[in-house]
Amino acid sequence: MPENIFVKPPSAELRPDQKDTDSLPPYEVLDPILRGYIEEVRSPAEIAEAQGVPEELVRDIIRKVDLSEYKRQQAAPGLKVTTKAFGMGRRFPIAQRFRE
């Protein structure tokens, strides 16, 4: 495989020169926030305190997850690797702008 595949910054490539870090924190910060919210069902305050990040950042990430729920419900079935994996393991209503 070409070396560029391994060194290129992560991107959804929806527009030229877009990088994931344009709208998300680095994965070292993002992954524990997602794990705390999705798999451990922790509150934003608990996640922020445990990870040592601003609660507003945690709330922003959770908002993005919740606003994208409809996309996951439309997606094709995928592998389930945890009990709270997206799909049948984590079903939240999308009507009436549901928020936890």
N, CA, C and O atoms as CSV, one atom per row, in Angstrom:
chain,resi,resn,atom,element,x,y,z
A,1,MET,N,N,0.846,-1.181,0.000
A,1,MET,CA,C,0.000,0.000,0.000
A,1,MET,C,C,0.893,1.246,0.000
A,1,MET,O,O,1.982,1.245,0.573
A,2,PRO,N,N,0.418,2.287,-0.642
A,2,PRO,CA,C,1.201,3.524,-0.663
A,2,PRO,C,C,1.340,4.133,0.737
A,2,PRO,O,O,0.398,4.094,1.529
A,3,GLU,N,N,2.494,4.683,1.033
A,3,GLU,CA,C,2.777,5.301,2.334
A,3,GLU,C,C,1.774,6.414,2.660
A,3,GLU,O,O,1.436,6.621,3.825
A,4,ASN,N,N,1.298,7.126,1.638
A,4,ASN,CA,C,0.366,8.230,1.838
A,4,ASN,C,C,-0.909,7.781,2.558
A,4,ASN,O,O,-1.503,8.567,3.296
A,5,ILE,N,N,-1.328,6.564,2.362
A,5,ILE,CA,C,-2.520,6.042,3.028
A,5,ILE,C,C,-2.344,6.054,4.541
A,5,ILE,O,O,-3.300,6.295,5.278
A,6,PHE,N,N,-1.135,5.796,5.001
A,6,PHE,CA,C,-0.878,5.695,6.434
A,6,PHE,C,C,-0.590,7.034,7.095
A,6,PHE,O,O,-0.800,7.177,8.300
A,7,VAL,N,N,-0.117,8.015,6.341
A,7,VAL,CA,C,0.262,9.300,6.938
A,7,VAL,C,C,-0.751,10.404,6.672
A,7,VAL,O,O,-0.655,11.481,7.261
A,8,LYS,N,N,-1.712,10.160,5.804
A,8,LYS,CA,C,-2.730,11.157,5.477
A,8,LYS,C,C,-3.651,11.372,6.677
A,8,LYS,O,O,-4.099,10.396,7.278
A,9,PRO,N,N,-3.948,12.632,7.048
A,9,PRO,CA,C,-4.863,12.888,8.169
A,9,PRO,C,C,-6.258,12.328,7.875
A,9,PRO,O,O,-6.696,12.356,6.725
A,10,PRO,N,N,-6.967,11.818,8.894
A,10,PRO,CA,C,-8.320,11.290,8.687
A,10,PRO,C,C,-9.256,12.364,8.124
A,10,PRO,O,O,-9.208,13.524,8.533
A,11,SER,N,N,-10.106,11.956,7.181
A,11,SER,CA,C,-11.027,12.900,6.564
A,11,SER,C,C,-12.220,12.170,5.966
A,11,SER,O,O,-12.096,11.061,5.446
A,12,ALA,N,N,-13.385,12.821,6.052
A,12,ALA,CA,C,-14.569,12.310,5.363
A,12,ALA,C,C,-14.504,12.671,3.884
A,12,ALA,O,O,-15.250,12.120,3.074
A,13,GLU,N,N,-13.610,13.602,3.529
A,13,GLU,CA,C,-13.384,14.038,2.155
A,13,GLU,C,C,-14.660,14.504,1.461
A,13,GLU,O,O,-14.914,14.165,0.306
A,14,LEU,N,N,-15.451,15.281,2.182
A,14,LEU,CA,C,-16.670,15.840,1.599
A,14,LEU,C,C,-16.402,17.147,0.869
A,14,LEU,O,O,-17.207,17.582,0.045
A,15,ARG,N,N,-15.268,17.773,1.175
A,15,ARG,CA,C,-14.859,18.991,0.469
A,15,ARG,C,C,-13.328,19.003,0.409
A,15,ARG,O,O,-12.676,18.310,1.190
A,16,PRO,N,N,-12.755,19.779,-0.503
A,16,PRO,CA,C,-11.292,19.790,-0.648
A,16,PRO,C,C,-10.583,20.192,0.651
A,16,PRO,O,O,-11.016,21.101,1.359
A,17,ASP,N,N,-9.503,19.503,0.937
A,17,ASP,CA,C,-8.639,19.785,2.095
A,17,ASP,C,C,-9.346,19.656,3.438
A,17,ASP,O,O,-8.854,20.192,4.432
A,18,GLN,N,N,-10.461,18.978,3.502
A,18,GLN,CA,C,-11.165,18.776,4.768
A,18,GLN,C,C,-10.435,17.730,5.603
A,18,GLN,O,O,-9.951,16.724,5.082
A,19,LYS,N,N,-10.365,17.986,6.910
A,19,LYS,CA,C,-9.807,17.030,7.858
A,19,LYS,C,C,-10.807,16.843,8.994
A,19,LYS,O,O,-11.569,17.756,9.309
A,20,ASP,N,N,-10.806,15.676,9.603
A,20,ASP,CA,C,-11.722,15.413,10.721
A,20,ASP,C,C,-11.520,16.413,11.848
A,20,ASP,O,O,-12.479,16.797,12.517
A,21,THR,N,N,-10.273,16.840,12.064
A,21,THR,CA,C,-9.988,17.765,13.160
A,21,THR,C,C,-10.506,19.174,12.899
A,21,THR,O,O,-10.398,20.037,13.771
A,22,ASP,N,N,-11.069,19.426,11.710
A,22,ASP,CA,C,-11.686,20.737,11.461
A,22,ASP,C,C,-12.924,20.928,12.334
A,22,ASP,O,O,-13.240,22.053,12.721
A,23,SER,N,N,-13.629,19.837,12.648
A,23,SER,CA,C,-14.868,19.955,13.429
A,23,SER,C,C,-14.896,19.028,14.647
A,23,SER,O,O,-15.858,19.051,15.416
A,24,LEU,N,N,-13.864,18.223,14.827
A,24,LEU,CA,C,-13.805,17.286,15.957
A,24,LEU,C,C,-12.455,17.400,16.652
A,24,LEU,O,O,-11.461,17.781,16.033
A,25,PRO,N,N,-12.424,17.067,17.940
A,25,PRO,CA,C,-11.123,17.040,18.610
A,25,PRO,C,C,-10.308,15.843,18.111
A,25,PRO,O,O,-10.855,14.966,17.443
A,26,PRO,N,N,-9.019,15.796,18.422
A,26,PRO,CA,C,-8.211,14.630,18.028
A,26,PRO,C,C,-8.826,13.342,18.592
A,26,PRO,O,O,-9.496,13.364,19.625
A,27,TYR,N,N,-8.592,12.232,17.907
A,27,TYR,CA,C,-9.196,10.964,18.315
A,27,TYR,C,C,-8.788,10.542,19.725
A,27,TYR,O,O,-9.539,9.830,20.390
A,28,GLU,N,N,-7.636,10.960,20.184
A,28,GLU,CA,C,-7.213,10.639,21.552
A,28,GLU,C,C,-8.151,11.267,22.580
A,28,GLU,O,O,-8.303,10.742,23.683
A,29,VAL,N,N,-8.780,12.387,22.225
A,29,VAL,CA,C,-9.746,13.063,23.091
A,29,VAL,C,C,-11.165,12.563,22.783
A,29,VAL,O,O,-11.956,12.320,23.695
A,30,LEU,N,N,-11.473,12.414,21.509
A,30,LEU,CA,C,-12.819,12.046,21.072
A,30,LEU,C,C,-13.226,10.632,21.508
A,30,LEU,O,O,-14.338,10.433,21.999
A,31,ASP,N,N,-12.352,9.672,21.335
A,31,ASP,CA,C,-12.708,8.274,21.618
A,31,ASP,C,C,-13.175,8.045,23.058
A,31,ASP,O,O,-14.194,7.385,23.257
A,32,PRO,N,N,-12.471,8.564,24.071
A,32,PRO,CA,C,-12.965,8.361,25.447
A,32,PRO,C,C,-14.311,9.050,25.713
A,32,PRO,O,O,-15.109,8.557,26.509
A,33,ILE,N,N,-14.562,10.177,25.057
A,33,ILE,CA,C,-15.852,10.856,25.211
A,33,ILE,C,C,-16.958,9.976,24.647
A,33,ILE,O,O,-17.987,9.779,25.293
A,34,LEU,N,N,-16.751,9.445,23.447
A,34,LEU,CA,C,-17.753,8.574,22.831
A,34,LEU,C,C,-17.957,7.302,23.642
A,34,LEU,O,O,-19.092,6.859,23.819
A,35,ARG,N,N,-16.884,6.716,24.133
A,35,ARG,CA,C,-16.996,5.510,24.952
A,35,ARG,C,C,-17.811,5.793,26.218
A,35,ARG,O,O,-18.676,5.004,26.596
A,36,GLY,N,N,-17.529,6.921,26.863
A,36,GLY,CA,C,-18.261,7.286,28.075
A,36,GLY,C,C,-19.738,7.493,27.819
A,36,GLY,O,O,-20.572,7.078,28.623
A,37,TYR,N,N,-20.070,8.127,26.712
A,37,TYR,CA,C,-21.474,8.416,26.406
A,37,TYR,C,C,-22.225,7.199,25.880
A,37,TYR,O,O,-23.320,6.888,26.350
A,38,ILE,N,N,-21.640,6.516,24.912
A,38,ILE,CA,C,-22.354,5.436,24.225
A,38,ILE,C,C,-22.285,4.122,24.989
A,38,ILE,O,O,-23.314,3.484,25.213
A,39,GLU,N,N,-21.098,3.713,25.388
A,39,GLU,CA,C,-20.944,2.394,26.001
A,39,GLU,C,C,-21.176,2.405,27.511
A,39,GLU,O,O,-21.746,1.463,28.063
A,40,GLU,N,N,-20.735,3.468,28.173
A,40,GLU,CA,C,-20.842,3.515,29.632
A,40,GLU,C,C,-22.053,4.305,30.112
A,40,GLU,O,O,-22.347,4.305,31.307
A,41,VAL,N,N,-22.762,4.978,29.210
A,41,VAL,CA,C,-23.973,5.753,29.493
A,41,VAL,C,C,-23.739,6.726,30.651
A,41,VAL,O,O,-24.514,6.778,31.606
A,42,ARG,N,N,-22.662,7.486,30.545
A,42,ARG,CA,C,-22.318,8.465,31.575
A,42,ARG,C,C,-22.825,9.844,31.170
A,42,ARG,O,O,-23.065,10.108,29.992
A,43,SER,N,N,-22.983,10.710,32.150
A,43,SER,CA,C,-23.456,12.074,31.890
A,43,SER,C,C,-22.307,12.926,31.343
A,43,SER,O,O,-21.139,12.579,31.519
A,44,PRO,N,N,-22.639,14.040,30.680
A,44,PRO,CA,C,-21.581,14.927,30.192
A,44,PRO,C,C,-20.640,15.402,31.302
A,44,PRO,O,O,-19.429,15.485,31.101
A,45,ALA,N,N,-21.197,15.709,32.464
A,45,ALA,CA,C,-20.352,16.167,33.575
A,45,ALA,C,C,-19.391,15.071,34.027
A,45,ALA,O,O,-18.220,15.344,34.292
A,46,GLU,N,N,-19.877,13.836,34.117
A,46,GLU,CA,C,-19.015,12.722,34.521
A,46,GLU,C,C,-17.898,12.489,33.504
A,46,GLU,O,O,-16.745,12.266,33.872
A,47,ILE,N,N,-18.252,12.544,32.241
A,47,ILE,CA,C,-17.256,12.324,31.186
A,47,ILE,C,C,-16.208,13.431,31.222
A,47,ILE,O,O,-15.010,13.156,31.173
A,48,ALA,N,N,-16.657,14.678,31.309
A,48,ALA,CA,C,-15.728,15.812,31.328
A,48,ALA,C,C,-14.770,15.718,32.503
A,48,ALA,O,O,-13.571,15.953,32.353
A,49,GLU,N,N,-15.293,15.379,33.662
A,49,GLU,CA,C,-14.441,15.272,34.850
A,49,GLU,C,C,-13.443,14.128,34.709
A,49,GLU,O,O,-12.263,14.287,35.021
A,50,ALA,N,N,-13.912,12.985,34.243
A,50,ALA,CA,C,-13.040,11.815,34.114
A,50,ALA,C,C,-11.945,12.027,33.068
A,50,ALA,O,O,-10.825,11.544,33.236
A,51,GLN,N,N,-12.263,12.746,31.990
A,51,GLN,CA,C,-11.307,12.928,30.905
A,51,GLN,C,C,-10.501,14.223,31.019
A,51,GLN,O,O,-9.528,14.420,30.291
A,52,GLY,N,N,-10.909,15.100,31.934
A,52,GLY,CA,C,-10.196,16.362,32.100
A,52,GLY,C,C,-10.358,17.298,30.904
A,52,GLY,O,O,-9.423,17.993,30.508
A,53,VAL,N,N,-11.567,17.301,30.339
A,53,VAL,CA,C,-11.866,18.180,29.201
A,53,VAL,C,C,-13.045,19.075,29.573
A,53,VAL,O,O,-13.796,18.746,30.491
A,54,PRO,N,N,-13.222,20.189,28.888
A,54,PRO,CA,C,-14.352,21.070,29.194
A,54,PRO,C,C,-15.696,20.369,28.955
A,54,PRO,O,O,-15.857,19.643,27.974
A,55,GLU,N,N,-16.638,20.587,29.843
A,55,GLU,CA,C,-17.954,19.977,29.700
A,55,GLU,C,C,-18.639,20.446,28.419
A,55,GLU,O,O,-19.399,19.688,27.816
A,56,GLU,N,N,-18.385,21.667,28.002
A,56,GLU,CA,C,-18.988,22.180,26.774
A,56,GLU,C,C,-18.525,21.373,25.559
A,56,GLU,O,O,-19.307,21.148,24.636
A,57,LEU,N,N,-17.277,20.940,25.551
A,57,LEU,CA,C,-16.784,20.084,24.465
A,57,LEU,C,C,-17.529,18.756,24.462
A,57,LEU,O,O,-17.936,18.276,23.403
A,58,VAL,N,N,-17.712,18.160,25.632
A,58,VAL,CA,C,-18.427,16.892,25.746
A,58,VAL,C,C,-19.865,17.070,25.254
A,58,VAL,O,O,-20.367,16.238,24.499
A,59,ARG,N,N,-20.519,18.133,25.672
A,59,ARG,CA,C,-21.903,18.387,25.247
A,59,ARG,C,C,-21.992,18.573,23.726
A,59,ARG,O,O,-22.956,18.129,23.103
A,60,ASP,N,N,-20.993,19.226,23.132
A,60,ASP,CA,C,-20.982,19.421,21.683
A,60,ASP,C,C,-20.861,18.080,20.960
A,60,ASP,O,O,-21.562,17.846,19.976
A,61,ILE,N,N,-19.990,17.210,21.431
A,61,ILE,CA,C,-19.828,15.889,20.817
A,61,ILE,C,C,-21.116,15.087,20.963
A,61,ILE,O,O,-21.554,14.447,20.007
A,62,ILE,N,N,-21.727,15.111,22.140
A,62,ILE,CA,C,-22.980,14.376,22.369
A,62,ILE,C,C,-24.083,14.916,21.463
A,62,ILE,O,O,-24.883,14.148,20.929
A,63,ARG,N,N,-24.124,16.212,21.295
A,63,ARG,CA,C,-25.127,16.816,20.405
A,63,ARG,C,C,-24.945,16.301,18.981
A,63,ARG,O,O,-25.925,15.980,18.308
A,64,LYS,N,N,-23.714,16.221,18.523
A,64,LYS,CA,C,-23.440,15.728,17.175
A,64,LYS,C,C,-23.842,14.257,17.032
A,64,LYS,O,O,-24.383,13.861,16.000
A,65,VAL,N,N,-23.582,13.458,18.052
A,65,VAL,CA,C,-23.983,12.049,18.030
A,65,VAL,C,C,-25.502,11.954,17.935
A,65,VAL,O,O,-26.034,11.211,17.110
A,66,ASP,N,N,-26.189,12.702,18.775
A,66,ASP,CA,C,-27.655,12.640,18.804
A,66,ASP,C,C,-28.278,13.142,17.500
A,66,ASP,O,O,-29.244,12.557,17.010
A,67,LEU,N,N,-27.734,14.212,16.941
A,67,LEU,CA,C,-28.279,14.752,15.695
A,67,LEU,C,C,-28.051,13.813,14.510
A,67,LEU,O,O,-28.746,13.914,13.499
A,68,SER,N,N,-27.093,12.908,14.627
A,68,SER,CA,C,-26.796,11.974,13.541
A,68,SER,C,C,-27.491,10.634,13.705
A,68,SER,O,O,-27.255,9.719,12.916
A,69,GLU,N,N,-28.338,10.501,14.707
A,69,GLU,CA,C,-28.990,9.214,14.967
A,69,GLU,C,C,-29.775,8.731,13.755
A,69,GLU,O,O,-29.771,7.536,13.461
A,70,TYR,N,N,-30.442,9.625,13.052
A,70,TYR,CA,C,-31.238,9.204,11.899
A,70,TYR,C,C,-30.363,8.543,10.827
A,70,TYR,O,O,-30.826,7.647,10.121
A,71,LYS,N,N,-29.126,8.969,10.701
A,71,LYS,CA,C,-28.228,8.362,9.711
A,71,LYS,C,C,-27.935,6.909,10.068
A,71,LYS,O,O,-27.890,6.041,9.196
A,72,ARG,N,N,-27.738,6.658,11.347
A,72,ARG,CA,C,-27.438,5.288,11.779
A,72,ARG,C,C,-28.640,4.378,11.590
A,72,ARG,O,O,-28.477,3.197,11.283
A,73,GLN,N,N,-29.843,4.906,11.768
A,73,GLN,CA,C,-31.034,4.080,11.590
A,73,GLN,C,C,-31.288,3.778,10.124
A,73,GLN,O,O,-31.977,2.806,9.812
A,74,GLN,N,N,-30.753,4.580,9.218
A,74,GLN,CA,C,-30.916,4.345,7.788
A,74,GLN,C,C,-29.805,3.463,7.223
A,74,GLN,O,O,-29.925,2.944,6.113
A,75,ALA,N,N,-28.744,3.295,7.971
A,75,ALA,CA,C,-27.574,2.574,7.468
A,75,ALA,C,C,-27.837,1.074,7.364
A,75,ALA,O,O,-28.728,0.530,8.017
A,76,ALA,N,N,-27.049,0.440,6.540
A,76,ALA,CA,C,-27.110,-1.015,6.416
A,76,ALA,C,C,-26.612,-1.659,7.701
A,76,ALA,O,O,-25.823,-1.052,8.426
A,77,PRO,N,N,-27.055,-2.875,7.996
A,77,PRO,CA,C,-26.580,-3.563,9.202
A,77,PRO,C,C,-25.060,-3.693,9.190
A,77,PRO,O,O,-24.440,-3.861,8.141
A,78,GLY,N,N,-24.487,-3.613,10.368
A,78,GLY,CA,C,-23.038,-3.751,10.503
A,78,GLY,C,C,-22.706,-4.684,11.644
A,78,GLY,O,O,-23.596,-5.181,12.334
A,79,LEU,N,N,-21.435,-4.919,11.838
A,79,LEU,CA,C,-20.987,-5.775,12.924
A,79,LEU,C,C,-21.196,-5.100,14.266
A,79,LEU,O,O,-20.997,-3.892,14.397
A,80,LYS,N,N,-21.588,-5.862,15.246
A,80,LYS,CA,C,-21.776,-5.367,16.606
A,80,LYS,C,C,-20.599,-5.851,17.432
A,80,LYS,O,O,-20.425,-7.054,17.630
A,81,VAL,N,N,-19.784,-4.911,17.917
A,81,VAL,CA,C,-18.580,-5.299,18.646
A,81,VAL,C,C,-18.670,-5.027,20.144
A,81,VAL,O,O,-17.815,-5.481,20.905
A,82,THR,N,N,-19.699,-4.290,20.579
A,82,THR,CA,C,-19.949,-4.083,22.001
A,82,THR,C,C,-21.458,-4.174,22.233
A,82,THR,O,O,-22.239,-4.153,21.282
A,83,THR,N,N,-21.862,-4.276,23.493
A,83,THR,CA,C,-23.294,-4.372,23.791
A,83,THR,C,C,-24.033,-3.090,23.452
A,83,THR,O,O,-25.245,-3.125,23.241
A,84,LYS,N,N,-23.348,-1.968,23.394
A,84,LYS,CA,C,-23.977,-0.685,23.078
A,84,LYS,C,C,-23.580,-0.184,21.698
A,84,LYS,O,O,-23.587,1.023,21.454
A,85,ALA,N,N,-23.237,-1.086,20.799
A,85,ALA,CA,C,-22.850,-0.681,19.453
A,85,ALA,C,C,-24.014,0.016,18.771
A,85,ALA,O,O,-25.174,-0.269,19.069
A,86,PHE,N,N,-23.711,0.930,17.858
A,86,PHE,CA,C,-24.763,1.584,17.092
A,86,PHE,C,C,-25.561,0.519,16.362
A,86,PHE,O,O,-25.014,-0.502,15.948
A,87,GLY,N,N,-26.822,0.753,16.211
A,87,GLY,CA,C,-27.703,-0.229,15.592
A,87,GLY,C,C,-28.658,-0.758,16.642
A,87,GLY,O,O,-29.161,0.013,17.459
A,88,MET,N,N,-28.915,-2.034,16.638
A,88,MET,CA,C,-29.881,-2.620,17.569
A,88,MET,C,C,-29.423,-2.534,19.019
A,88,MET,O,O,-30.259,-2.604,19.920
A,89,GLY,N,N,-28.140,-2.388,19.273
A,89,GLY,CA,C,-27.657,-2.276,20.640
A,89,GLY,C,C,-27.916,-0.920,21.257
A,89,GLY,O,O,-27.890,-0.782,22.480
A,90,ARG,N,N,-28.167,0.084,20.435
A,90,ARG,CA,C,-28.370,1.454,20.921
A,90,ARG,C,C,-29.463,2.094,20.078
A,90,ARG,O,O,-29.180,2.706,19.048
A,91,ARG,N,N,-30.694,1.957,20.508
A,91,ARG,CA,C,-31.818,2.516,19.769
A,91,ARG,C,C,-32.405,3.685,20.548
A,91,ARG,O,O,-32.884,3.510,21.668
A,92,PHE,N,N,-32.369,4.863,19.966
A,92,PHE,CA,C,-32.947,6.045,20.577
A,92,PHE,C,C,-33.938,6.659,19.602
A,92,PHE,O,O,-33.686,6.684,18.397
A,93,PRO,N,N,-35.061,7.154,20.106
A,93,PRO,CA,C,-36.039,7.768,19.193
A,93,PRO,C,C,-35.478,9.027,18.548
A,93,PRO,O,O,-34.679,9.741,19.154
A,94,ILE,N,N,-35.897,9.293,17.325
A,94,ILE,CA,C,-35.431,10.503,16.651
A,94,ILE,C,C,-36.551,11.523,16.473
A,94,ILE,O,O,-36.303,12.648,16.039
A,95,ALA,N,N,-37.772,11.140,16.803
A,95,ALA,CA,C,-38.903,12.058,16.693
A,95,ALA,C,C,-38.892,13.059,17.845
A,95,ALA,O,O,-38.363,12.768,18.917
A,96,GLN,N,N,-39.460,14.209,17.632
A,96,GLN,CA,C,-39.598,15.254,18.650
A,96,GLN,C,C,-38.254,15.711,19.219
A,96,GLN,O,O,-38.183,16.196,20.348
A,97,ARG,N,N,-37.204,15.557,18.439
A,97,ARG,CA,C,-35.868,16.019,18.857
A,97,ARG,C,C,-35.490,15.474,20.229
A,97,ARG,O,O,-35.067,16.224,21.109
A,98,PHE,N,N,-35.641,14.196,20.400
A,98,PHE,CA,C,-35.346,13.510,21.659
A,98,PHE,C,C,-33.937,13.824,22.136
A,98,PHE,O,O,-32.989,13.803,21.351
A,99,ARG,N,N,-33.803,14.111,23.412
A,99,ARG,CA,C,-32.492,14.338,24.049
A,99,ARG,C,C,-32.506,13.635,25.386
A,99,ARG,O,O,-33.534,13.577,26.060
A,100,GLU,N,N,-31.373,13.109,25.762
A,100,GLU,CA,C,-31.261,12.488,27.074
A,100,GLU,C,C,-31.019,13.531,28.126
A,100,GLU,O,O,-30.896,13.201,29.306
